[in-house]
């Protein structure tokens, strides 16, 4: 037998075996990796592989049952979220900036799901996913815009009370015609009203304490009606600033 042919045959056989083993290993790894489960079950993040994913939602009725966002030490899952919410999470900005996130018009209405179960680097990975999948990148910009000024009209309002717990930080909820929060600063009040009215609000109250409050307003109330409720119940007045104010925005652009 020709020795050269024998050597070539052995090399070819080893190469084929290597490719086969590599393919088998890859297949086994794929089969052993737990599948990603999209669900709002609180136990789901702990059961997921380390991933950072975003996709157009597969919910039949975004905004209905099964919609929302939950976070724990094991990760974050959101279903039926708007692009602004994904951008806010991925770029790690506060809730006070949610209504100052500007996305291209085509991304305003659709709903999306996203998941971050990575031990670290998940937000950066989501930024990259937004760029790779949708061509979206974000940057901070300061723009002159119309704002509402928050001032004190009635310091003895019945539903705005100084918090006496001595603790720092608090919680709150909004929905169903009620906005309720505890142990918040005046800056937090301005941010909460901004999210409710979807107009930038600047704190000019001069208040330095922390507060508990409960605001009631009719479901479907107009901005003027909500502002009147804030005045009547909390003694705080919102007026249009005579000049535009420089405010920080997070501007999302579609790149090539």
Secondary structure, 3 states (H helix, E strand, C coil): CCHHHHHHHHHHHHHHHHHHHHHHHHHHHHHHCCCCCCCCCCCHHHHCCCCEEEEECCCCCCCCCCCEEEEECCEEEEEEEEHHHHHHHHCCCCHHHHHHEECCHHHCCCEEEEEECCCCCHHHHHHHHHHHHHCEEEEEEEEEECCEEEEECCCCCCCEEECCCCCCCCCEEEECCEEEEEEECHHHHHHHHHHHHCCCEEECCCCCCCEEEEEECCCCCCHHHHHHHHHHHHCEEEEECCCCEEEEEEEEEECC
